[in-house]
Amino acid sequence: MKNQVLLRRYTQGLVHAIKDQAEFESLNRDLHAVLELLDSQPKLNEILQSPFLPVLKKMDVFRSVLEKVDLAPKVIRFLLLLVENGRMELFSEILTYLPIQWNEEQGIVTFEVSSVICINSAQKKLLADKLAELEKRQVSLTYKTDPSLIGGLSIRKGNIVYDISIDGSLNKLKEKIIKS
């Protein structure tokens, strides 16, 4: 629970520092580049999360690495803030949550759509239009395939899941039979 609160605070802080969509896209790109760098350099990641190294040493090491990469000053400040506060373990989760928080700040509702197979562009447009109509505001959809679904869709909006899959329907039927 504590991590969720921290995750939200850091993400909101970053979102509030972004002035427009172009800057968001640029910062998001830079942050993903740093994540790739950290993934390719496990030793660096280990250093940044080590409880045995002093914070100032970690910041110096990371600053010297970041100076070699072309990053926006806001990205560098944000990353050094995470290191300074011992929150680098939140970094990848912040990147996952960042577009959702940005959209929320812009008044756009984000949905995660899961299906057994890839949805074609016409189906995506139809689904986006229907969800926008239901929400009465702009929506952003992310898609993923989920082989555990038998058929249909599972649509997630925050903590709410709309399960319109065959698997979900079968589970509802099972519950009704058990209650009877």
Number of C-alpha atoms within 10 A of each C-alpha: 6 7 12 10 10 14 20 17 13 19 24 18 12 19 19 12 13 16 9 11 12 10 13 18 13 13 19 16 13 18 22 15 15 19 16 11 16 15 12 11 11 11 11 17 17 11 15 25 17 13 10 7 11 11 18 11 13 20 18 12 14 19 15 11 12 17 10 8 12 10 17 13 10 13 18 19 12 16 20 21 15 18 20 17 9 16 18 18 14 16 20 13 15 21 16 12 15 21 18 18 21 21 17 15 13 12 12 17 21 20 20 15 22 23 21 17 14 13 17 8 9 9 11 16 13 11 15 17 14 13 18 16 12 9 12 10 11 16 19 16 17 12 14 13 14 16 11 10 17 14 16 16 22 20 19 17 13 11 5 9 13 12 16 14 19 15 17 18 13 12 12 12 12 11 11 10 9 8 7 5
